[in-house]
Amino acid sequence: MKLISLFVLGVMAVAMSASAQAQTADPRLAQERNLRHGAMSASAQAQTTDPIAKAMLAAPNEALAKEATVVKWNSDFTYEVLRQGTGRMVCYDLTGWPGERPWSVECTSSEANLPRIAQNRKFAAMAGGDEKKLEELVAAAAKDGTRVLSEVGSMWYNFRGNDEATATRHTVIAMPNIRGSEIGLPEVSDSGGIWLMQAGTPEAHIMLPGR
């Protein structure tokens, strides 16, 4: 268990370091700063429409965005590669899918998560935007052993909102079927720091405050 704890801390350190080292020249980060300070120009307020550029907006920094593979998900839950990257990160646009926000893009740090993403898209379509139905589908898959698991320690980066200008970021670290006691983390959010949500289930993940 000590090795798992060290692994988790290592993953978080790399992720946080990558985010902190994002180049200030990155137009995505510059746009976020302008949003926070209410200083966006009229041209900057335009929605990103290029499918590759849009998907890459979910990446945590410019360096990872440049290395990412970008895919487009089809209605039959297959995908096509829009741009082959040199790294393991995969980014995609979820705008228009059931249950998603009007603006929704996502990246995952590992291509090994593509089967899980496909299952997520299938469940979302079956639920038709009904959150309770979606939870039931996920629970049933967990019970019968068909739930596809995330790669342990993989990162999931979401950038969602009503539009690009108001979208917010959310980042989690996948820890499927792990309990907090196994990695020395609380399973509730009142600790003031990172914590393990949905502990002991296929959906278990580390929550990062402010992300």
Helices and strands as residue ranges (DSSP letters): H 2-20, H 27-37, H 51-56, H 62-67, E 69-73, E 79-83, E 90-93, E 103-108, G 111-113, H 114-127, H 131-144, E 155-161, E 168-174, H 180-183, G 189-191, E 195-197, E 205-207
